[in-house]
Amino acid sequence: MRDYKKEFEKRVEFIRGLVEQSHTNGIIFGNSGGKDCALVGILCKAACENTVGIIMPCASKRNFGSDYEDGLAVAEKYGIETRVVDLTAVREAELAALATVTEMTPASTANIAPRLRMTTLYSIGGSENLLVAGTGNRSERYMGYFTKWGDGAFDFDPIADLTVTEVYEFLEYLDAPRSIIEKAPSAGLFEGQTDEQEMGVTYKAIDEYLLTGKADEKDKAIIDRYHSRSTHKLVPPVIYGN
């Protein structure tokens, strides 16, 4: 197990240095009420007093319920400034406009919310000179389980090297609210959605594969398929001349 006391100190120092070097006024992040944003929020607040978490419900009932409540619980416990921007009407307007020119697929429809959220973060961050903190972990990154130009966009990500297992261990060390630690990982993109159910493989199996290279045949096939299909998300856009 990692030395999370030392990890905490190193990551806080890293974040503090970024804020100083960038000459920005602070940090902004999306507070979805999940494990990753909880850890990012705690780390950023420890490094920078002016850390702002934005709760951005967008159509899903869960966004207005348990996710909202869990986001507030973390913010209150660690003294993180919180604002709420309801993006439901914006999403509906976007879908209505798109319906006049194309037939949206379920995947494209699901990706609208993460992209609207990142637009919101960069709009506020740009207006207030704040760095946008990413909240993706190593396991999600390897699987490509994030939205390109949505939650995959950020100025820095202080937890990108941590597996889901390590994120939970870190939160245990930091005494995060139990509701955060015990809830099933979910992007909250639609009702009843969970990461593991959607991918067809557990984070435990993914993390075991990442850390040891071991997995049963079924899990390995799923992990390899997700990874191979998402490599385009991990490289810069293709431009002429390169």
C-alpha positions in Angstrom: 0.0 0.0 0.0 1.2 3.5 -0.8 2.3 5.9 2.0 -0.7 8.2 1.8 0.6 10.7 4.3 3.6 11.3 2.0 1.4 11.1 -1.1 -0.8 13.8 0.4 2.1 16.1 1.1 3.7 15.6 -2.3 0.5 16.2 -4.3 -0.4 19.3 -2.3 3.1 20.6 -3.0 2.7 19.8 -6.7 -0.6 21.6 -6.9 0.6 24.6 -4.9 3.5 24.9 -7.3 1.3 24.8 -10.4 -0.9 27.6 -9.1 2.1 29.8 -8.3 3.8 29.1 -11.6 0.7 29.8 -13.6 0.0 33.1 -11.8 -3.7 32.1 -11.5 -6.0 33.0 -8.7 -6.9 29.5 -7.7 -8.5 26.3 -8.8 -11.9 25.1 -10.1 -13.2 21.5 -10.4 -16.4 19.7 -11.1 -17.9 18.3 -7.9 -20.0 15.4 -9.1 -20.4 13.8 -5.7 -18.1 10.9 -6.7 -14.8 9.5 -5.3 -12.4 11.1 -7.8 -13.7 14.6 -7.5 -13.8 14.2 -3.7 -10.1 13.4 -3.6 -9.2 16.1 -6.1 -11.2 18.7 -4.1 -9.6 17.7 -0.8 -6.1 17.9 -2.3 -6.7 21.2 -4.1 -8.2 22.8 -1.0 -5.2 21.8 1.0 -3.0 23.4 -1.6 -5.0 26.5 -2.4 -7.5 28.3 -0.3 -9.3 29.6 -3.4 -10.6 26.3 -4.6 -14.1 26.3 -6.0 -16.2 23.2 -6.7 -19.0 23.4 -9.2 -22.0 21.0 -8.9 -23.6 20.7 -12.3 -26.7 18.6 -12.3 -27.8 17.8 -15.9 -31.2 16.0 -16.4 -30.4 12.8 -14.4 -32.5 12.5 -11.2 -29.4 11.1 -9.5 -27.6 14.4 -10.2 -30.2 16.2 -8.1 -30.3 13.6 -5.4 -27.5 11.5 -3.9 -24.8 13.0 -6.1 -25.8 16.5 -5.1 -25.9 15.6 -1.4 -22.6 13.8 -1.5 -20.9 16.7 -3.3 -22.2 19.0 -0.6 -21.0 16.6 2.2 -17.4 16.7 0.9 -17.5 20.5 0.4 -18.8 21.1 3.9 -16.4 18.7 5.6 -13.3 20.2 3.9 -14.4 23.8 3.6 -14.6 23.9 -0.2 -16.5 26.8 -1.8 -19.4 25.4 -3.8 -21.6 26.8 -6.5 -24.4 25.0 -8.4 -25.1 25.4 -12.2 -28.1 23.5 -13.4 -27.4 22.5 -17.0 -30.6 20.6 -17.7 -32.2 23.3 -19.8 -29.0 23.9 -21.7 -28.8 20.2 -22.6 -32.4 20.2 -23.7 -31.8 23.2 -26.0 -28.7 21.6 -27.5 -30.6 18.3 -28.2 -33.5 20.3 -29.8 -31.1 22.1 -32.0 -29.2 18.9 -33.0 -32.5 17.2 -33.8 -33.0 19.6 -36.7 -29.8 18.3 -38.4 -29.1 14.8 -37.3 -30.4 11.7 -35.5 -28.4 11.5 -32.2 -27.1 8.1 -31.0 -27.3 7.2 -27.4 -23.6 7.5 -26.9 -23.4 10.9 -28.5 -26.4 12.0 -26.4 -24.7 10.8 -23.2 -21.5 12.7 -24.0 -23.3 16.0 -24.1 -23.5 16.4 -20.4 -19.7 16.0 -19.7 -18.9 18.5 -22.5 -21.4 21.0 -21.2 -19.8 20.6 -17.7 -16.3 21.2 -19.0 -17.6 24.3 -21.0 -19.0 25.6 -17.7 -15.8 25.0 -15.8 -13.6 26.7 -18.4 -16.1 29.6 -18.7 -16.0 30.3 -15.0 -12.3 29.5 -14.7 -11.5 31.8 -17.6 -13.5 34.6 -16.1 -11.9 34.3 -12.6 -8.4 33.2 -13.7 -8.7 29.7 -12.2 -6.9 26.5 -13.2 -9.3 23.7 -14.1 -8.5 20.5 -12.2 -9.1 17.1 -13.8 -10.7 14.3 -11.8 -9.9 11.2 -13.9 -8.0 8.2 -12.4 -5.5 5.8 -14.0 -8.1 3.0 -14.4 -10.6 5.1 -16.3 -7.8 6.6 -18.4 -6.6 3.2 -19.5 -10.1 2.0 -20.3 -10.8 5.2 -22.2 -13.8 5.6 -19.8 -14.1 9.4 -20.1 -15.5 11.8 -22.6 -13.1 13.4 -25.1 -13.2 17.1 -24.7 -15.5 16.6 -21.7 -14.1 15.2 -18.4 -11.0 14.3 -20.4 -10.2 18.0 -20.6 -8.3 19.9 -17.9 -5.3 22.0 -17.0 -3.9 19.5 -14.6 -4.9 16.2 -13.0 -3.5 15.4 -9.5 -4.8 11.8 -9.4 -4.2 10.5 -13.0 -1.6 8.0 -11.7 -3.9 6.4 -9.1 -6.0 3.3 -9.8 -9.6 3.2 -8.5 -8.4 1.0 -5.6 -5.8 3.5 -4.6 -8.3 6.4 -4.8 -10.5 4.6 -2.3 -7.5 3.9 -0.1 -6.6 7.5 -0.2 -10.1 8.6 0.7 -10.1 6.2 3.7 -6.8 7.8 4.9 -8.4 11.2 4.5 -11.6 10.1 6.4 -13.9 11.1 3.5 -17.6 10.7 4.1 -18.7 7.1 4.0 -21.4 7.9 1.4 -18.6 8.7 -1.0 -16.5 5.6 -0.3 -19.3 3.2 -0.3 -21.3 4.3 -3.4 -20.9 2.4 -6.7 -18.8 4.3 -9.2 -21.0 6.0 -11.7 -20.7 8.8 -14.2 -24.3 9.6 -13.5 -25.1 9.9 -17.3 -28.4 8.2 -17.1 -30.7 6.5 -14.5 -29.3 3.4 -12.9 -25.9 3.7 -14.7 -22.8 2.3 -13.0 -19.3 2.2 -14.5 -18.7 -1.5 -13.9 -22.1 -2.6 -15.2 -21.6 -0.6 -18.4 -18.1 -1.8 -19.0 -18.8 -5.4 -18.1 -15.7 -5.7 -15.8 -15.0 -4.6 -12.3 -12.5 -2.0 -11.3 -10.8 -4.6 -9.1 -10.1 -6.7 -12.1 -8.9 -3.6 -14.1 -6.6 -2.5 -11.3 -5.2 -6.0 -10.9 -4.4 -6.1 -14.6 -2.8 -2.7 -14.5 -0.6 -3.4 -11.5 0.3 -7.1 -12.1 -0.6 -7.9 -15.7 -2.9 -10.7 -14.5 -6.5 -11.2 -15.5 -8.8 -14.0 -16.5 -9.5 -14.5 -20.1 -12.9 -12.8 -20.2 -11.8 -9.7 -18.2 -8.6 -9.4 -20.2 -10.5 -9.4 -23.5 -12.8 -6.6 -22.3 -10.0 -4.5 -20.9 -7.9 -4.9 -24.0 -10.9 -4.1 -26.2 -11.7 -0.9 -24.3 -8.1 0.2 -24.3 -7.5 -0.4 -28.0 -10.6 1.4 -29.0 -9.8 4.5 -27.0 -6.2 5.2 -27.8 -7.3 8.2 -29.9 -8.3 9.9 -26.6 -4.8 9.7 -25.2 -2.9 11.4 -28.0 -2.9 14.9 -29.4 -5.2 15.6 -32.3 -3.8 14.8 -35.8 -2.6 17.9 -37.6 -1.2 18.3 -41.1 2.6 18.4 -41.2 3.2 16.2 -38.2 
